[in-house]
Amino acid sequence: MTHIKNTAFALFVLVLFTFCNNDHRNIKEYYFPIEELKDGKVYEYQSISDERNPPFYWYYQTLEQQKSTFLIGTYYGPDFTQYQLIQEEMVSNGMLLDNFYWFEPDTLNNKQIQVPANIESGSVFGFELYDPPTVLVSSINWRMPSDTLTKMTFIRNRQYDKDTTYSYQNQTYDCVKFYVRELIDNENEGHLEQEYEATEIYAKGIGLIYFRKDIAKDFKMEYELKDIYDMKEFEKKFQISLEK
């Protein structure tokens, strides 16, 4: 938690160095291909550390609104239920988190309740990579309708680590690797905090291709991109699951 709380100061120092050093390069091509997602694509991720961990899906679609460009992402679990909805805005030097929603099941009415999160800091991905690299901070908090006394906070620090490569469907891609620290805080008459390290790899022309979260000594999540396809194929998978 100390590392997370000191982020504001660390970011301030890094920004000072950034403005003193004009040596940088553009890594926009390593994020999700915004220009190619106007018709929408589903990214399917599969566990590579534990076969018992189920797959999950992100549906990404680009939205042009007036003079702004947004990336809309919808997270679906293995049961094809919607659990998250995000909206990121593309600005000149990166992606900013514009909206974030959780979905909580309403068992009485058999539907999902959309829960908006408060965005305190929304730096998602920077297109300009400086030396030394800056720390990008995302911080959101929310209260669930079923437990309004509990405030949940999620903080992510993301920083460029190095260039690397990764294979996807028998092809090797140039990639950038990020060092990540995440914090989850459950606040209800006290704080129950969980902080852990993570790794993310973004492939040129694809986006997020691999990630690992070292949540605890005996528990980690490690996933890689398995496939990319359109919504019709995703709906077909859903239909097949209903028939089983």
Disulfide bonds with the S-S distance in Angstrom:
none
